């Protein structure tokens, strides 16, 4: 009776993935009503795995997104109790998330549209203020020069926020374009530190940089790596309590690790589990004076993972945090080319 009444579709398959039971909701979602008289396997059901899922339900039997007759379904698979001869079968639940996906898409499109519309006037404002700073309107007094510098700094910050919003929109719509090639990490770090100079000065923080000699080039998109580094280092500056921030880079096998250490309040184990989730800001770690949308680490994780990189954190309350970025060395490309050639 329960299976007949619930809104989610439920399918039961045997050990060979042959459908043995399907409730009315599943029949309606799949428009499939003759299953009792035919031996359908799961692979024969009218379900199309969405490209972003990246693997089939059989290969990763947890949760995937499928399309069926124009509807988006979240498909969850749970193995039934095993017998002495192996798996007894599985229960597959189909949850219609079409409305959620449409709403999320509308939100993403709105963010992208607003961000692009803001970019043009902001560019004009920045250019005009920069001309004032250059003295095109006459010599500036000390106070005027300070005001112009503040305006330039804030327009650059706003441009950065808009760029990040556009990147988030591109990530969510799978339209992010990457230019992955061998890149000098030292150059990327130099550009990153230069971009963050205003934050360093306003927070009176010292950046201590130590790079291992003869670091290999890394196989990344230099611009996207810089944005990811900016997010992590900016967080360390803001939440480090004014203590020096240590940035180091060293090799591990053929790869490169960049470690950013702060001496802030640290992050609880519970907050670490949600640290890279959307709009997540750990209650124990971020002080009331800190500003921002909490999107930085989400951007960082997405940008790194899409380049074949990874990010991890080690932290204890009262002991500060260490964020480690694992970057593929450019030798991977050489090795792959050699294998293909052979």
C-alpha positions as CSV (number, residue, x, y, z in Angstrom):
1,X,0.0,0.0,0.0
2,X,2.8,2.4,0.8
3,X,4.6,1.8,-2.5
4,X,1.3,2.4,-4.3
5,X,0.8,5.7,-2.6
6,X,4.2,7.5,-2.5
7,X,5.0,10.1,-5.1
8,X,8.5,8.8,-5.8
9,X,9.0,6.1,-8.3
10,X,10.3,2.8,-6.9
11,X,11.8,0.0,-8.9
12,X,13.1,-3.3,-7.6
13,X,15.6,-5.3,-9.6
14,X,17.0,-8.8,-9.0
15,X,20.6,-9.7,-9.0
16,X,20.7,-9.7,-12.8
17,X,19.1,-6.2,-12.8
18,X,15.9,-7.5,-14.2
19,X,12.8,-5.4,-13.1
20,X,10.7,-7.4,-10.7
21,X,8.5,-4.6,-9.2
22,X,7.5,-1.1,-10.2
23,X,5.1,1.1,-8.4
24,X,2.5,3.4,-10.2
25,X,4.7,6.5,-9.8
26,X,7.6,4.8,-11.6
27,X,5.2,3.5,-14.3
28,X,4.0,7.1,-14.8
29,X,7.5,8.7,-14.9
30,X,8.8,6.1,-17.4
31,X,5.4,5.7,-19.2
32,X,6.0,2.0,-18.9
33,X,3.0,-0.2,-18.0
34,X,3.8,-3.6,-19.6
35,X,6.7,-4.5,-17.4
36,X,4.8,-7.3,-15.6
37,X,4.5,-9.2,-18.9
38,X,8.0,-8.4,-20.2
39,X,11.5,-9.0,-18.7
40,X,12.9,-5.5,-18.7
41,X,16.5,-5.0,-17.6
42,X,17.4,-1.7,-16.0
43,X,19.5,-0.8,-19.1
44,X,16.3,-1.2,-21.2
45,X,14.3,1.4,-19.3
46,X,13.7,4.7,-21.0
47,X,16.3,6.5,-18.9
48,X,19.1,8.7,-20.3
49,X,22.0,9.4,-18.0
50,X,22.8,13.1,-18.0
51,X,26.3,13.9,-19.2
52,X,27.3,15.8,-16.0
53,X,26.8,12.6,-14.0
54,X,29.8,11.2,-15.6
55,X,29.1,7.5,-14.8
56,X,26.3,5.0,-15.1
57,X,24.2,3.9,-12.2
58,X,25.8,0.4,-12.5
59,X,29.3,1.9,-12.3
60,X,28.5,4.2,-9.3
61,X,25.4,2.8,-7.6
62,X,24.6,5.8,-5.3
63,X,23.0,8.8,-6.9
64,X,22.8,10.0,-10.5
65,X,20.7,12.3,-12.6
66,X,18.7,10.8,-15.5
67,X,16.2,12.2,-18.1
68,X,13.0,10.5,-18.9
69,X,10.4,11.9,-21.3
70,X,11.6,15.5,-20.6
71,X,11.7,15.1,-16.8
72,X,14.9,15.3,-14.8
73,X,15.1,12.5,-12.2
74,X,17.4,11.9,-9.3
75,X,18.0,8.2,-9.2
76,X,19.2,6.5,-6.0
77,X,20.2,2.9,-5.9
78,X,20.5,0.8,-2.7
79,X,21.6,-2.9,-2.7
80,X,19.3,-5.4,-1.0
81,X,20.6,-7.7,1.7
82,X,23.1,-10.1,0.2
83,X,22.8,-13.9,0.3
84,X,25.5,-16.5,0.4
85,X,25.7,-16.4,-3.4
86,X,26.2,-12.6,-3.7
87,X,23.9,-9.6,-4.1
88,X,20.2,-10.3,-3.9
89,X,19.2,-7.3,-6.0
90,X,18.6,-3.5,-5.5
91,X,15.9,-0.9,-4.9
92,X,16.0,2.1,-7.2
93,X,14.2,5.3,-6.3
94,X,13.2,7.9,-8.9
95,X,12.7,11.4,-7.6
96,X,11.4,14.0,-10.0
97,X,13.6,17.2,-9.6
98,X,12.6,18.9,-12.8
99,X,11.1,22.0,-11.0
100,X,14.2,22.3,-8.8
101,X,16.5,22.1,-11.8
102,X,14.5,24.7,-13.7
103,X,14.6,27.1,-10.7
104,X,18.3,26.6,-10.3
105,X,18.8,27.2,-14.0
106,X,16.8,30.4,-13.9
107,X,18.8,31.6,-10.9
108,X,22.1,30.9,-12.8
109,X,20.9,32.7,-15.9
110,X,19.8,35.7,-13.9
111,X,23.2,35.9,-12.1
112,X,25.0,35.6,-15.5
113,X,22.8,38.3,-17.1
114,X,23.1,40.8,-14.3
115,X,26.9,40.2,-14.1
116,X,27.4,40.8,-17.8
117,X,25.2,43.9,-17.7
118,X,27.2,45.4,-14.7
119,X,30.5,44.8,-16.4
120,X,30.2,47.5,-19.1
121,X,29.3,50.5,-16.9
122,X,31.8,49.3,-14.3
123,X,34.6,49.2,-16.9
124,X,33.7,52.8,-17.9
125,X,33.8,54.0,-14.2
126,X,37.1,52.3,-13.7
127,X,38.6,53.9,-16.8
128,X,37.3,57.3,-15.9
129,X,38.7,57.2,-12.4
130,X,42.0,55.9,-13.7
131,X,42.2,58.9,-16.0
132,X,41.6,61.2,-13.0
133,X,44.4,59.4,-11.1
134,X,46.7,60.0,-14.1
135,X,46.1,63.7,-13.8
136,X,44.0,64.3,-17.0
137,X,41.8,66.6,-15.0
138,X,44.6,68.4,-13.3
139,X,46.9,67.8,-10.4
140,X,45.2,66.1,-7.5
141,X,45.5,67.1,-4.0
142,X,46.6,64.5,-1.4
143,X,43.0,64.0,-0.2
144,X,41.7,63.8,-3.8
145,X,44.4,61.2,-4.7
146,X,43.4,59.1,-1.7
147,X,39.7,59.2,-2.7
148,X,40.6,58.3,-6.3
149,X,42.8,55.4,-5.1
150,X,39.9,54.2,-2.9
151,X,37.5,54.3,-5.9
152,X,39.9,52.4,-8.1
153,X,40.4,49.7,-5.4
154,X,36.7,49.3,-4.9
155,X,35.9,49.1,-8.7
156,X,38.6,46.4,-9.0
157,X,37.1,44.5,-6.2
158,X,33.6,44.8,-7.7
159,X,35.0,43.6,-11.1
160,X,36.5,40.6,-9.3
161,X,33.1,39.8,-7.7
162,X,31.4,40.0,-11.1
163,X,34.0,37.8,-12.7
164,X,33.5,35.2,-10.0
165,X,29.7,35.3,-10.4
166,X,30.2,34.7,-14.1
167,X,32.5,31.8,-13.4
168,X,30.0,30.3,-11.0
169,X,27.3,30.6,-13.7
170,X,29.6,29.0,-16.3
171,X,30.4,26.2,-13.9
172,X,26.8,25.5,-13.1
173,X,25.8,25.4,-16.8
174,X,28.9,23.4,-17.9
175,X,30.0,26.2,-20.2
176,X,33.3,27.1,-18.4
177,X,36.1,27.3,-21.0
178,X,39.5,26.2,-19.8
179,X,42.9,26.7,-21.5
180,X,45.0,24.0,-19.8
181,X,48.7,24.1,-20.7
182,X,52.1,24.0,-18.9
183,X,52.3,27.0,-16.7
184,X,55.0,28.5,-14.4
185,X,53.6,28.4,-10.8
186,X,55.9,31.2,-9.7
187,X,54.4,33.6,-12.3
188,X,50.9,32.7,-11.2
189,X,51.8,33.3,-7.5
190,X,53.4,36.6,-8.3
191,X,50.3,37.8,-10.1
192,X,48.2,36.5,-7.2
193,X,50.2,38.4,-4.6
194,X,50.1,41.6,-6.7
195,X,46.3,41.3,-6.9
196,X,45.9,40.8,-3.2
197,X,48.3,43.6,-2.2
198,X,45.5,45.9,-1.1
199,X,44.1,43.2,1.1
200,X,47.5,42.6,2.6
201,X,48.0,46.3,3.4
202,X,44.6,46.9,4.8
203,X,44.8,43.9,7.1
204,X,48.5,44.6,7.9
205,X,49.4,41.0,7.2
206,X,52.8,39.6,6.0
207,X,52.9,37.0,3.3
208,X,55.8,34.6,3.7
209,X,56.5,32.8,0.4
210,X,58.8,29.8,0.1
211,X,59.0,27.9,-3.2
212,X,61.2,24.8,-3.6
213,X,63.9,25.3,-6.2
214,X,63.4,23.9,-9.6
215,X,59.7,23.6,-9.3
216,X,58.3,22.0,-12.5
217,X,55.7,23.6,-14.6
218,X,52.1,22.7,-13.8
219,X,49.4,21.6,-16.2
220,X,46.6,24.1,-15.5
221,X,44.6,27.0,-16.8
222,X,46.8,29.9,-15.4
223,X,44.0,32.4,-15.0
224,X,41.6,30.0,-13.3
225,X,44.4,28.8,-11.0
226,X,45.1,32.4,-10.0
227,X,41.5,32.9,-9.1
228,X,41.5,29.8,-7.0
229,X,44.7,30.9,-5.2
230,X,43.3,34.3,-4.6
231,X,40.3,32.9,-2.9
232,X,42.3,30.7,-0.5
233,X,45.0,33.3,0.3
234,X,42.4,36.0,0.7
235,X,40.6,33.9,3.2
236,X,43.8,33.3,5.1
237,X,44.5,37.1,5.2
238,X,41.0,37.9,6.4
239,X,40.6,35.1,9.0
240,X,44.2,34.8,10.2
241,X,43.9,37.4,12.9
242,X,46.7,39.5,11.5
243,X,49.3,36.8,11.8
244,X,51.7,36.1,8.9
245,X,50.3,33.8,6.2
246,X,52.8,31.2,4.9
247,X,52.7,30.1,1.3
248,X,54.9,27.2,0.2
249,X,55.2,25.0,-2.8
250,X,57.0,21.7,-3.2
251,X,56.9,18.6,-5.4
252,X,55.3,15.3,-4.6
253,X,56.3,12.7,-7.2
254,X,55.5,14.4,-10.5
255,X,53.0,16.8,-9.0
256,X,53.2,20.1,-7.1
257,X,51.6,21.0,-3.8
258,X,50.8,24.6,-2.8
259,X,50.1,24.9,0.9
260,X,48.6,28.1,2.5
261,X,48.9,28.2,6.3
262,X,47.2,30.7,8.5
263,X,47.2,31.1,12.3
264,X,43.6,32.0,12.7
265,X,41.0,30.4,15.0
266,X,40.9,27.2,13.0
267,X,37.9,25.2,11.7
268,X,35.9,22.6,13.6
269,X,35.7,19.1,12.2
270,X,32.0,19.5,11.7
271,X,32.4,22.7,9.7
272,X,35.2,21.1,7.6
273,X,32.6,18.7,6.2
274,X,30.6,21.5,4.7
275,X,33.5,23.9,3.9
276,X,33.3,23.5,0.1
277,X,29.5,23.6,-0.1
278,X,27.5,26.5,-1.5
279,X,27.2,29.5,0.8
280,X,28.8,27.7,3.7
281,X,30.7,29.7,6.2
282,X,31.8,28.0,9.4
283,X,30.3,29.6,12.5
284,X,33.5,29.0,14.5
285,X,35.9,30.2,11.9
286,X,34.6,33.4,10.4
287,X,34.5,36.5,12.6
288,X,31.7,39.0,12.4
289,X,33.9,41.6,10.7
290,X,34.6,39.4,7.7
291,X,32.6,40.1,4.6
292,X,31.7,38.1,1.5
293,X,29.2,35.7,0.1
294,X,31.0,32.6,1.3
295,X,31.3,31.4,-2.4
296,X,35.1,31.5,-2.5
297,X,35.9,27.9,-1.6
298,X,33.1,26.6,-3.8
299,X,34.7,28.4,-6.7
300,X,38.1,27.1,-5.7
301,X,37.1,23.5,-5.5
302,X,35.2,23.6,-8.8
303,X,38.0,25.4,-10.7
304,X,40.6,23.0,-9.4
305,X,38.7,19.8,-9.9
306,X,37.8,20.7,-13.5
307,X,41.6,21.1,-14.2
308,X,42.4,17.7,-12.7
309,X,43.6,19.4,-9.4
310,X,42.4,18.9,-5.9
311,X,42.1,20.8,-2.6
312,X,42.1,19.7,1.0
313,X,42.2,21.2,4.4
314,X,43.8,20.4,7.8
315,X,42.7,22.4,10.7
316,X,42.1,22.4,14.5
317,X,40.3,25.0,16.6
318,X,42.8,27.4,18.0
319,X,45.6,26.1,15.8
320,X,44.9,27.7,12.4
321,X,44.4,26.0,9.1
322,X,46.4,24.6,6.2
323,X,44.8,24.5,2.7
324,X,46.7,22.3,0.3
325,X,46.3,22.5,-3.5
326,X,47.5,19.5,-5.5
327,X,48.4,20.5,-9.0
328,X,49.4,18.1,-11.8
329,X,52.9,18.5,-13.1
330,X,53.4,19.3,-16.8
331,X,55.4,16.0,-17.1
332,X,52.1,14.2,-17.1
333,X,51.4,15.6,-20.5
334,X,54.8,14.5,-21.8
335,X,54.2,11.0,-20.4
336,X,50.8,10.8,-21.9
337,X,52.2,12.0,-25.3
338,X,54.9,9.3,-25.1
339,X,52.4,6.6,-24.4
340,X,50.2,7.7,-27.4
341,X,53.3,7.9,-29.6
342,X,54.4,4.4,-28.7
